[in-house]
């Protein structure tokens, strides 16, 4: 293979942070022009750091980068963009209150008389590029009003309009339905055929097999090799990533649900933009059952969880746990009723980053007698509890005193899960419990959720990962436009294509069919 066949050559890349952590150790990463190349690895494997270096967000400690045959020093994202490198982050970087066209030209908007933004020209730029790249969007729609799939297209268009020929896509299908994913893949193939190069970061092995040409696997900051995608199995990919065999499907006995723990009735909420995001939502979650909520993000799931844990206040409706109200109740009181929450955003709601692992895992139980002697803490008991949870939940760390923010994403999630699932909860609200984490941590967390549900806990699972919500749930509701549009009391025979139709609002069950979800 001649060097000119590679559009990106990262040679001997090392990154050592001031605290001594080596995120990358002499990594080689070569990408051919016009290919879709997967970058895979557990959280903490070093792939995010490697891509931050390629996009100018981090500078390497050692190594060299060659782009299109030219040695480059990517000291900032603007330098990377000038070299034709664009990145679409997992969490979209769009301004919700602006239109699609305004977002597309943000920072480079055409002006009238050098002063006023030429909005008509911005629309023309958007329409021209949308047609050119087969990424059809509505230039005049406000970003807050468009579906997730279109937001993804806007992000890609933003990069292409700025001249990107090399696209880094970080977990691009994390919040998409099966249909939206299929549409995205067609668009990526079209870009590939036009000579664009795509680096595709994902934990979804079936998608990697479907869309990529080659893949690079990383583990513990090192490259485990480069492989032709067609010549390697999903099981082998998992083994190389984790270092052991991984069970890719959820193993669980059939549930035997009993009485309702959580009862939600007629919940309503209108947001600050006067949009009704919860519209008469009613359902129950029973002991020993995992009830899943499927839906494209932005259809009321986040607001529902916020109501159930007093992060927001509904306009109407009730929610009770074992007959006791939990709406507009102090979070400590909600926890005392046996409710635990694995939040969607672990960094904002799940942890205190500068605090230690020990402080985070026992932050919900400081006041208990076994840890609190009144004026003094039982330090020995706190140490013992922390060490037990670190071992039981396989949190990879130097010690209980390590700052949580220094852990990988998967291990940060394990800290959250260790705290929330070890409190003997009666009701577990698990919101995107495995988002953005590797297959090893995903397997572990899913197994813990099943274990607790079969021991009698009620579980409300919210997940944008369609495979996860179907496999992990015993029964399932689908939300669209703030309403429950479907209820399935048995997930074993569900088809993801049919589910996608409900999630996109193309199908909905009758009120009578849905009504059954309200009753035991």
C-alpha positions as CSV (number, residue, x, y, z in Angstrom):
1,X,0.0,0.0,0.0
2,X,1.5,3.3,-1.1
3,X,1.5,6.2,1.4
4,X,-0.6,8.4,-1.0
5,X,-3.5,5.9,-0.6
6,X,-3.9,7.2,3.0
7,X,-5.6,10.5,3.6
8,X,-4.9,10.3,7.3
9,X,-1.7,8.9,8.8
10,X,-1.3,9.2,12.6
11,X,2.1,7.7,13.5
12,X,3.3,6.7,16.9
13,X,0.7,8.9,18.7
14,X,1.1,9.1,22.5
15,X,-0.8,11.3,24.9
16,X,0.3,11.5,28.5
17,X,-1.7,13.8,30.8
18,X,-0.1,15.8,33.6
19,X,-1.5,13.4,36.2
20,X,0.5,10.6,34.5
21,X,-2.4,8.9,32.7
22,X,-1.3,7.6,29.3
23,X,-4.4,7.8,27.1
24,X,-2.6,6.8,23.9
25,X,0.6,4.7,23.7
26,X,2.4,4.8,20.3
27,X,-0.8,4.4,18.3
28,X,-0.8,4.1,14.5
29,X,-4.1,5.0,12.8
30,X,-4.1,5.1,9.0
31,X,-7.3,5.8,7.0
32,X,-7.6,5.4,3.2
33,X,-9.2,8.0,1.0
34,X,-12.9,7.2,0.3
35,X,-13.5,4.6,2.9
36,X,-15.7,4.3,6.0
37,X,-13.3,3.2,8.8
38,X,-14.5,2.2,12.2
39,X,-12.7,3.1,15.4
40,X,-13.7,0.8,18.2
41,X,-12.8,0.2,21.8
42,X,-14.1,0.3,25.4
43,X,-14.5,3.6,27.1
44,X,-11.1,4.5,28.3
45,X,-9.4,2.6,25.5
46,X,-8.1,5.9,24.1
47,X,-10.2,6.3,20.9
48,X,-11.8,9.6,22.0
49,X,-8.5,11.1,22.8
50,X,-7.1,9.9,19.5
51,X,-10.0,11.6,17.6
52,X,-9.6,14.8,19.8
53,X,-6.0,14.9,18.6
54,X,-7.1,14.6,15.0
55,X,-9.7,17.4,15.4
56,X,-7.3,19.7,17.2
57,X,-9.0,19.5,20.6
58,X,-5.9,17.9,22.2
59,X,-2.2,18.0,21.2
60,X,-0.2,14.8,21.3
61,X,2.8,14.2,23.6
62,X,4.6,12.4,20.8
63,X,4.0,11.3,17.3
64,X,3.2,12.9,13.9
65,X,0.1,13.5,11.8
66,X,0.1,13.5,8.0
67,X,-3.1,14.7,6.2
68,X,-3.2,14.4,2.4
69,X,0.6,13.8,2.3
70,X,1.4,17.0,4.4
71,X,2.7,16.8,8.0
72,X,0.4,19.0,10.1
73,X,0.2,20.5,13.6
74,X,-3.5,20.5,14.5
75,X,-3.4,23.0,17.4
76,X,-7.2,23.8,17.3
77,X,-10.5,22.7,15.6
78,X,-10.2,25.7,13.3
79,X,-6.8,24.4,12.1
80,X,-8.3,20.9,11.6
81,X,-11.2,22.4,9.6
82,X,-8.7,24.3,7.4
83,X,-7.1,20.9,6.6
84,X,-10.5,19.5,5.6
85,X,-11.3,17.6,8.9
86,X,-14.8,17.9,10.4
87,X,-16.3,16.2,13.5
88,X,-19.9,15.5,14.4
89,X,-20.1,15.0,18.1
90,X,-22.4,12.6,19.9
91,X,-24.2,15.4,21.6
92,X,-25.3,17.8,18.9
93,X,-23.7,21.3,18.9
94,X,-26.8,23.2,17.5
95,X,-28.6,26.3,18.7
96,X,-32.2,25.2,19.3
97,X,-33.8,28.7,18.9
98,X,-32.1,29.3,15.5
99,X,-33.3,27.9,12.1
100,X,-31.5,25.2,10.2
101,X,-30.1,27.7,7.8
102,X,-28.8,29.9,10.6
103,X,-27.1,27.0,12.2
104,X,-25.5,25.9,9.0
105,X,-23.8,29.3,8.4
106,X,-23.2,30.1,12.1
107,X,-19.8,31.8,12.4
108,X,-19.5,32.3,8.6
109,X,-22.9,33.9,7.8
110,X,-23.2,35.9,4.6
111,X,-23.8,39.7,5.2
112,X,-25.7,42.5,3.5
113,X,-23.6,45.6,3.2
114,X,-21.0,43.8,5.5
115,X,-23.3,44.3,8.5
116,X,-26.7,42.5,8.4
117,X,-27.0,38.7,8.0
118,X,-28.3,37.9,4.5
119,X,-30.8,35.2,5.6
120,X,-32.0,34.6,2.0
121,X,-28.4,33.8,1.0
122,X,-28.1,31.5,4.1
123,X,-31.2,29.6,2.9
124,X,-29.7,29.3,-0.6
125,X,-26.4,27.9,0.8
126,X,-28.3,25.4,2.8
127,X,-30.6,24.3,0.0
128,X,-27.7,24.0,-2.5
129,X,-25.6,21.9,-0.2
130,X,-28.5,19.8,1.0
131,X,-29.2,18.9,-2.7
132,X,-25.5,18.4,-3.5
133,X,-24.9,16.0,-0.6
134,X,-28.3,14.3,-0.6
135,X,-29.0,15.5,3.0
136,X,-32.4,17.0,2.7
137,X,-33.4,19.4,5.4
138,X,-35.9,22.3,5.9
139,X,-33.8,25.4,6.0
140,X,-36.5,27.5,7.6
141,X,-37.4,25.1,10.4
142,X,-36.2,25.9,13.9
143,X,-33.9,23.3,15.2
144,X,-36.0,22.8,18.4
145,X,-38.9,21.7,16.2
146,X,-37.1,19.2,13.9
147,X,-36.7,15.4,14.6
148,X,-33.4,13.9,15.8
149,X,-32.7,12.4,12.4
150,X,-32.8,15.8,10.7
151,X,-30.6,17.3,13.4
152,X,-28.0,14.7,12.5
153,X,-28.1,15.8,8.9
154,X,-27.7,19.5,9.9
155,X,-24.6,18.6,11.9
156,X,-23.1,16.8,8.9
157,X,-24.0,19.6,6.5
158,X,-22.4,22.1,8.9
159,X,-19.1,20.2,8.5
160,X,-19.4,19.8,4.8
161,X,-20.2,23.4,4.1
162,X,-17.0,24.3,6.0
163,X,-15.0,22.2,3.5
164,X,-14.6,18.9,5.4
165,X,-13.5,16.0,3.2
166,X,-12.7,13.8,6.3
167,X,-15.7,13.4,8.6
168,X,-15.4,12.0,12.2
169,X,-18.8,10.7,13.4
170,X,-19.0,10.0,17.1
171,X,-21.8,7.5,17.9
172,X,-23.9,8.9,15.0
173,X,-26.8,6.4,15.4
174,X,-27.1,6.5,19.2
175,X,-30.5,8.3,19.1
176,X,-31.8,7.2,15.7
177,X,-34.5,4.7,14.9
178,X,-33.9,1.7,12.5
179,X,-35.4,3.7,9.6
180,X,-33.4,6.8,10.4
181,X,-30.2,4.7,10.7
182,X,-30.9,3.1,7.3
183,X,-31.4,6.6,5.8
184,X,-28.1,7.9,7.3
185,X,-26.2,4.9,6.0
186,X,-27.4,5.6,2.5
187,X,-26.3,9.1,2.8
188,X,-22.9,8.0,4.1
189,X,-22.4,5.6,1.3
190,X,-23.3,8.4,-1.1
191,X,-20.6,10.6,0.5
192,X,-18.1,7.8,0.3
193,X,-18.9,7.4,-3.5
194,X,-18.2,11.1,-3.9
195,X,-14.7,10.6,-2.4
196,X,-15.3,11.6,1.2
197,X,-13.6,9.7,4.0
198,X,-15.5,8.8,7.2
199,X,-14.2,7.7,10.6
200,X,-17.1,6.0,12.3
201,X,-17.1,5.6,16.1
202,X,-19.7,3.2,17.4
203,X,-20.4,0.5,20.0
204,X,-23.1,-1.1,17.8
205,X,-21.3,-4.1,16.3
206,X,-24.1,-5.0,13.8
207,X,-23.8,-1.4,12.4
208,X,-20.1,-1.6,12.1
209,X,-20.4,-4.8,10.1
210,X,-23.0,-3.3,7.9
211,X,-21.5,0.1,7.0
212,X,-17.7,0.1,7.4
213,X,-14.9,-1.1,5.1
214,X,-12.2,-1.6,7.7
215,X,-11.9,-1.2,11.5
216,X,-9.2,-0.3,14.0
217,X,-9.6,-1.7,17.5
218,X,-8.1,-0.1,20.6
219,X,-7.6,-1.4,24.1
220,X,-5.9,0.2,27.1
221,X,-4.5,3.0,25.0
222,X,-3.0,0.8,22.3
223,X,-4.0,-0.4,18.9
224,X,-5.1,-4.1,18.8
225,X,-4.8,-4.1,15.0
226,X,-6.6,-3.1,11.8
227,X,-9.0,-5.5,10.2
228,X,-11.1,-5.8,7.0
229,X,-14.7,-5.6,8.4
230,X,-16.0,-8.4,6.2
231,X,-13.3,-10.8,7.5
232,X,-14.0,-10.5,11.3
233,X,-17.0,-11.6,13.4
234,X,-18.9,-9.6,16.0
235,X,-17.7,-12.0,18.7
236,X,-14.1,-11.6,17.7
237,X,-14.4,-7.8,17.7
238,X,-15.8,-7.9,21.2
239,X,-13.0,-10.2,22.4
240,X,-10.4,-7.9,21.0
241,X,-12.0,-4.9,22.6
242,X,-12.6,-6.4,26.0
243,X,-10.0,-9.1,26.3
244,X,-12.5,-11.8,26.9
245,X,-15.7,-13.3,25.5
246,X,-18.8,-11.1,25.8
247,X,-22.4,-12.2,25.8
248,X,-23.9,-9.9,23.2
249,X,-27.6,-10.7,23.9
250,X,-29.5,-10.2,27.2
251,X,-29.9,-13.4,29.2
252,X,-33.0,-13.3,31.4
253,X,-35.7,-15.6,32.7
254,X,-39.4,-14.8,31.9
255,X,-40.7,-12.2,34.4
256,X,-43.4,-13.0,36.9
257,X,-44.7,-9.5,37.7
258,X,-46.8,-8.8,40.8
259,X,-48.6,-5.7,42.1
260,X,-47.9,-2.2,40.8
261,X,-45.1,-0.2,42.4
262,X,-45.2,2.9,40.2
263,X,-48.5,4.3,39.0
264,X,-48.6,7.3,36.7
265,X,-51.9,8.8,35.7
266,X,-52.8,11.5,33.3
267,X,-49.5,13.3,33.5
268,X,-49.4,16.6,31.5
269,X,-46.7,19.2,30.9
270,X,-46.2,22.1,28.5
271,X,-42.7,23.4,28.2
272,X,-41.4,27.0,28.1
273,X,-41.9,27.2,24.3
274,X,-45.6,26.4,24.8
275,X,-45.2,22.9,23.4
276,X,-47.1,20.1,25.0
277,X,-44.5,17.4,25.7
278,X,-46.5,15.2,28.0
279,X,-50.1,14.6,27.0
280,X,-52.2,12.5,29.3
281,X,-49.5,9.9,30.0
282,X,-50.6,6.9,32.1
283,X,-48.9,3.6,32.9
284,X,-47.9,1.2,35.7
285,X,-44.7,-0.6,36.6
286,X,-45.0,-3.9,38.5
287,X,-42.7,-5.7,40.9
288,X,-40.4,-8.1,39.1
289,X,-41.0,-6.4,35.7
290,X,-38.8,-4.3,33.4
291,X,-41.1,-1.9,31.6
292,X,-39.4,-0.2,28.7
293,X,-40.1,3.2,27.1
294,X,-39.1,3.3,23.5
295,X,-39.2,6.5,21.4
296,X,-37.1,8.9,19.3
297,X,-35.6,11.4,21.7
298,X,-37.6,14.6,22.2
299,X,-41.0,12.8,22.5
300,X,-41.5,13.4,26.2
301,X,-39.3,10.7,27.8
302,X,-36.8,13.1,29.4
303,X,-39.6,15.3,30.8
304,X,-41.3,12.2,32.2
305,X,-38.2,11.1,34.1
306,X,-37.8,14.7,35.4
307,X,-41.3,14.7,36.8
308,X,-40.8,11.3,38.5
309,X,-37.6,12.5,40.4
310,X,-38.7,16.1,41.1
311,X,-36.4,17.7,38.6
312,X,-39.5,19.4,37.1
313,X,-43.2,20.1,37.9
314,X,-46.1,18.7,35.8
315,X,-49.1,20.8,34.9
316,X,-51.5,18.0,35.9
317,X,-51.6,14.3,36.8
318,X,-50.4,12.0,39.6
319,X,-47.5,9.6,40.2
320,X,-47.3,7.3,43.2
321,X,-44.9,4.7,44.5
322,X,-46.7,2.0,46.6
323,X,-49.6,4.5,47.0
324,X,-47.5,7.5,48.1
325,X,-47.1,10.6,46.1
326,X,-43.7,11.4,44.6
327,X,-44.5,14.5,42.5
328,X,-43.0,17.8,43.8
329,X,-41.4,15.8,46.7
330,X,-37.9,16.3,48.0
331,X,-35.5,13.9,46.3
332,X,-34.3,12.6,49.6
333,X,-37.9,11.7,50.5
334,X,-38.3,10.0,47.1
335,X,-35.2,7.9,47.7
336,X,-36.5,7.0,51.2
337,X,-39.6,5.5,49.4
338,X,-37.1,3.2,47.6
339,X,-36.7,5.0,44.3
340,X,-33.3,5.1,42.6
341,X,-32.4,7.0,39.4
342,X,-29.7,6.2,36.8
343,X,-29.9,9.6,35.0
344,X,-29.6,10.2,31.2
345,X,-26.7,12.7,31.7
346,X,-24.2,11.1,34.1
347,X,-21.9,14.1,34.1
348,X,-24.6,16.6,35.1
349,X,-26.9,14.6,37.3
350,X,-25.1,11.4,38.1
351,X,-21.8,12.4,39.7
352,X,-19.8,15.2,41.3
353,X,-16.7,15.1,39.0
354,X,-14.1,16.7,41.4
355,X,-15.2,14.4,44.3
356,X,-13.7,11.0,44.9
357,X,-15.2,7.6,43.9
358,X,-15.9,7.0,47.6
359,X,-17.7,10.3,48.1
360,X,-19.8,9.6,45.0
361,X,-20.8,6.0,45.7
362,X,-22.1,6.7,49.2
363,X,-23.4,10.2,48.7
364,X,-27.0,8.9,49.1
365,X,-26.4,7.1,52.4
366,X,-24.2,9.4,54.5
367,X,-27.1,10.0,57.0
368,X,-27.6,6.3,57.7
369,X,-26.7,5.1,61.2
370,X,-24.1,2.6,60.0
371,X,-22.1,5.5,58.5
372,X,-23.0,8.4,60.7
373,X,-22.4,8.5,64.5
374,X,-24.0,11.9,64.9
375,X,-21.1,14.4,65.2
376,X,-18.7,12.0,63.5
377,X,-18.7,9.8,60.4
378,X,-17.9,6.1,60.7
379,X,-14.9,6.4,58.4
380,X,-14.0,2.7,58.6
381,X,-17.5,1.7,57.6
382,X,-17.5,4.2,54.7
383,X,-14.2,2.8,53.5
384,X,-15.5,-0.7,53.7
385,X,-18.7,0.1,51.8
386,X,-16.8,1.9,49.1
387,X,-14.3,-0.9,48.6
388,X,-17.1,-3.4,48.4
389,X,-19.0,-1.4,45.8
390,X,-15.8,-0.8,43.7
391,X,-15.1,-4.6,43.7
392,X,-18.7,-5.7,43.2
393,X,-19.3,-3.3,40.2
394,X,-15.8,-3.8,38.7
395,X,-14.9,-0.1,38.7
396,X,-11.4,0.2,37.3
397,X,-9.5,2.8,39.3
398,X,-6.3,3.4,41.3
399,X,-8.1,3.7,44.7
400,X,-11.4,4.9,46.3
401,X,-9.8,8.4,46.6
402,X,-9.4,8.8,42.8
403,X,-11.5,11.7,41.3
404,X,-14.4,10.4,39.4
405,X,-13.8,12.8,36.5
406,X,-10.5,11.0,35.8
407,X,-12.3,7.7,35.0
408,X,-13.4,6.5,31.6
409,X,-17.0,7.0,30.6
410,X,-17.9,3.4,31.3
411,X,-16.3,3.4,34.7
412,X,-18.1,6.7,35.6
413,X,-21.3,5.0,34.6
414,X,-20.4,2.1,36.9
415,X,-20.0,4.5,39.8
416,X,-23.5,5.8,39.2
417,X,-25.0,2.3,38.8
418,X,-23.1,1.1,41.9
419,X,-24.7,3.8,44.1
420,X,-28.2,3.5,42.6
421,X,-28.5,-0.2,42.4
422,X,-26.9,-1.1,45.7
423,X,-29.5,0.8,47.8
424,X,-32.0,-2.1,47.7
425,X,-34.4,-0.1,45.5
426,X,-38.1,-0.9,45.1
427,X,-38.2,1.1,41.9
428,X,-35.3,1.7,39.5
429,X,-35.6,4.4,36.9
430,X,-32.9,3.7,34.4
431,X,-32.6,6.4,31.8
432,X,-30.2,5.6,28.9
433,X,-28.2,3.3,31.3
434,X,-25.7,2.2,28.7
435,X,-25.4,5.2,26.4
436,X,-21.9,5.8,25.0
437,X,-20.3,3.0,27.0
438,X,-18.4,-0.1,25.7
439,X,-19.7,-3.6,25.3
440,X,-18.1,-4.9,28.5
441,X,-19.7,-2.3,30.7
442,X,-23.0,-2.6,28.8
443,X,-23.1,-6.3,29.4
444,X,-22.4,-5.9,33.1
445,X,-25.0,-3.1,33.7
446,X,-27.7,-4.9,31.8
447,X,-27.1,-8.1,33.8
448,X,-27.4,-6.1,37.1
449,X,-30.7,-4.6,36.0
450,X,-32.1,-8.0,35.2
451,X,-30.8,-9.5,38.4
452,X,-32.5,-6.8,40.6
453,X,-35.8,-7.0,38.6
454,X,-35.9,-10.8,39.1
455,X,-35.3,-10.3,42.8
456,X,-38.5,-8.2,43.0
457,X,-37.6,-4.6,42.0
458,X,-39.7,-2.7,39.5
459,X,-37.7,-1.2,36.7
460,X,-38.7,1.6,34.4
461,X,-36.2,1.6,31.5
462,X,-35.9,4.5,29.1
463,X,-33.6,3.9,26.1
464,X,-33.1,5.3,22.6
465,X,-31.2,2.1,21.8
466,X,-34.0,0.0,20.1
467,X,-32.1,-3.3,20.5
468,X,-31.5,-2.6,24.2
469,X,-35.1,-1.6,25.0
470,X,-36.5,-4.6,23.2
471,X,-34.1,-7.2,24.6
472,X,-34.0,-5.9,28.2
473,X,-37.7,-5.1,28.7
474,X,-40.4,-7.5,29.6
475,X,-43.2,-5.2,28.4
476,X,-42.9,-2.0,26.5
477,X,-44.6,1.3,25.7
478,X,-43.8,3.6,22.8
479,X,-44.0,7.4,23.2
480,X,-44.5,9.8,20.3
481,X,-45.5,13.5,20.5
482,X,-45.8,13.3,24.3
483,X,-48.3,10.4,24.1
484,X,-48.2,6.7,24.6
485,X,-49.0,5.4,21.1
486,X,-48.4,1.6,21.7
487,X,-48.2,-0.9,24.5
488,X,-46.8,-4.4,24.2
489,X,-47.1,-6.8,27.1
490,X,-44.5,-9.2,25.7
491,X,-41.4,-8.0,23.9
492,X,-40.1,-11.5,22.8
493,X,-41.8,-11.3,19.4
494,X,-41.2,-7.6,18.6
495,X,-39.7,-6.6,15.3
496,X,-37.5,-3.5,15.2
497,X,-38.9,-2.3,11.9
498,X,-42.4,-2.4,13.2
499,X,-41.3,-0.6,16.4
500,X,-39.6,2.1,14.2
501,X,-43.0,2.8,12.6
502,X,-44.6,3.5,16.0
503,X,-41.6,5.6,17.1
504,X,-41.8,7.7,14.0
505,X,-45.6,8.2,14.4
506,X,-46.4,6.2,11.3
507,X,-48.6,3.8,13.3
508,X,-50.4,3.9,16.6
509,X,-52.7,1.5,18.5
510,X,-56.3,2.3,19.5
511,X,-57.0,4.0,22.8
512,X,-58.5,0.7,24.0
513,X,-55.3,-1.3,23.3
514,X,-53.2,1.4,25.0
515,X,-55.6,1.6,27.9
516,X,-54.4,-1.8,29.2
517,X,-51.1,-0.4,30.2
518,X,-52.8,1.5,33.0
519,X,-53.9,-1.6,34.9
520,X,-52.3,-4.6,36.5
